[in-house]
Amino acid sequence: MSVRFLILFLCLHSALTAAAPRVLVWDDSVASRELALARGREQVELSNLHPSKRSEPIRLKGTGPIFLRALDRNSEDEGPVQRECAISESLAHPLLLLMPDEKDATGIRVVVFEDDPSGFQWGSYRFLNATPKTLALRLEDRAEKIPGGWKPVDIRLTGETRGIGVMIAPLENLKRPHYSAVWEHEPETRTLCFIVPGTDPRLGPIAIKAVPQSRKSFELELKPEGAEASAGE
């Protein structure tokens, strides 16, 4: 096998096997934007985005970096208004969190997470603290510290479907929780839990944004196009 052919093969293999990212929008203001992901000459418009659900995998041909394009904004040089998504090649299941950010030309901030179920397992809760302070968490009989700065903390529970107690409090005063509730635990579901500064003083200093995903929906969306039709033939 010649060196030139080997390099060509590796480039084509990388393009075909590159992980397809999913997209999660922070709120309705981002969901209503006209956005697309682009790589090289290919562009895929983002549709049916929802703040409480990941998109299906976005498959882009070609090689090179992936860009987020703001189709509803114009640039002075008439080129696309876009920003690069810093997706590491080591990510098996990249998740792009799109947040409002008027400081960027696109109006969007992109935060990239690894969303691989081999690490973020079914029956788990992944907590990401967007506040500046470390918080104390109690989930059923588990106690953890959740540091600020988007550092993920995973807690996996076992057992059947049931109600579980959740409490989040400041480290300096565990007797006065910022948040207390009962959640329903599903062993075949994993849940992203974002802890953010509260915007309504009546509801407390923090707010929780929970994004569940079932194993069934994840596996269905991973099936290659046409797989169901082929199976029924």
N, C-alpha and C positions, 0 to 999 in steps of 0.2 A: 504494500500500500504506500503510494507516494505521500510525501509530506504535505503537498498542496491539497490532495484529496482528503487527507486526515483532518486538516484545518477546516476545510469546507464542511466535512461531515460533523465535526464538533460544533460548528456555528449553527448548522441546521438543527442538530439535536437540541442545542440550548434554546433555540427559538421555539421548538415544538414542546419542550418540557418545562419552559419557564412557568412559574406559579402564576395562576390567574388571580388577581386581587379581587376582593369584595369591597363594597363601599357601605359605610354607615354615616348618615347625616346627623348632625347634632340636634337640629330643631327644624321646625316647619319653614323658617326663613331660608335655610339652605336647601331643603327639599324642593322649594318652589323655583330655585335658580335653574337656568339653562346651562348645564355643565356637560363635559365630555372628558373621557380619557383618551390620550393619543400617544402613539409610538410610531416614529417614522412618518409614513404617509397615511397610516390608518388611524381612523378616529371612530370611537364608539360613544354615542350620546347616552347619557345616564337618564334613565326614566324609572318611574314607579319607586322613587326613593322614599323611605319612611324613617322617622327618628327612632322607632322601636324595633326595626328589623334590618338585618344585613341584606345587601343586594345579592343577586346571584353572581357567581364568578364572572368577571369581565375578561373575556379572552381577546388578546391583541396579538396579531401576527408581527413578525419581524423581530429585530433585536434593538438593543439600546434602551435608554431611560424612558420611563413613562411620565407623561405630563398631564396635569389637570388643566383643562381649558375652560375659560369663562366665555361661553358663546353669547352671553347677553351683555358683554362689554366690548368696547372698541379701543384700540391702541392708536397712538399718534402716527405710527408708521404703517398702519393698516395690517400689521401682522397679528397673529393670534395672541390674545391675552392669556398667558399660561404660566404655570410654575411646575417645577420638577417635583415628582414624588420620590422621596429618598427611600426606595425599596431595596433592601439588601438582597443579594442573590442567595443568601443562606436561608431566607424565609420560605417555609414550605406553604403556608397559607396566610399571605399578607392581608391585613384588614386596614383600609384607609378610613380614618375618622375625619370627616369634613366639618370644620367649625367656622363660624363667622369671624372674619378678621379684616376690617377695613384698612388696616395698615398695608396689606398686600394688594397688588394691582388686581388680582382676581377676586378679592373680597373674601378669600377662603384661606384658612389655615389647615394644613394636612398633617395629621399625626398617624404614624404607621406602627401597627402592632403585629406581632406574631399571633396567629389565631389557630394554630395547629391543635387538633383534639388530642394528639398524643401527649401534649403538655397541659393544655387547658381541657381537662377531661369531662366526660358526661357526669352529671351529678355535682359539678363544681360551681363555685361562685368566684369570679375574679373581680377583686375590688381595686379601683384606681382612684386615688385621692387627688383631686385638682385644687384642693385648698392648700394654703401654705403651711398648715400645722399637721403634725402627726396626730392621728386620732385612735382611740381605743374602740375595738369592735368585739362584740360578743354575738356569735352565731350559734344558736342552740347551746351546746355545752363547750364550744370552742371559743377561745379568746386570743385575739391577735392585735398587734399594733399596725396601723395602716399609715405608712409615711406619705408625706406630701410629695408632689413632683411626678405624678403619673407612674410610680413604681408599682407594678402589679403584685398583689398578694392573693394567692389561690387557696381556697378552702374546699375540700371535697367531702361531702357527706354521703354516707351509705344508707341502705334501708329503703323502705317503701315510701310512697307518697304520703305526706303528712304536713301539718303545720309546724313551723319552726319560729322561734323567737329571734328577733334581730334588734340589737341595740348599739348605737354609735354615740360615743361620749368624748369630751375633752380629757386628755390624760390627767389634767390637774383637778378634775372634779367628776369622778365616775358616777357619783350619785345624781348628777343632773344631766341626763342624756340629751344630745341634740336631736336624736331620732330614735323612735321605738315603734316596732310594728310586729305583726305575725305574717310571715310569708308562707306560701305553699311550696314545699320541696318536691320536685319531680326527678326521679333517678335517671331518666333518659333525656334530661334537659341540662344545659349549662347556661349560666347567666352572667353577663357583663354588668357590673355595678359601678357606675360613676358617682363619686361623691363630689359635689360642686358647691360653691358658696350659694347660700340661699338668696333669693330676690324678693321674698315676701316675709317681712319681720314677724307676721302672725304665725308663720309655719316654722320658724326657727332659723338658726344661722347657717344650716346646710340644707341641701336638697339631694335626693337620690334619683338617678336615672338608671333604670334596670332594663337590660336588653336580653331577653331569653332566646335560646335557639334549641330546637329539638333535634335529636339524632336523625330522625326520619327525614326531616326537611333538608338537613345538611347532606345526607347521602343521596337523596333524590336530585339535588342540584349539582352534585358531582358527576352524575352519569353523563357520558358523552352524548352529544346530540344524535338523535336517531336510535339510541340504544333500546328504548322501549319498543319502538316500532320493529326493530330487528328481532327482539326477543319474542314478539308475538307472531312473527312470520312462520 
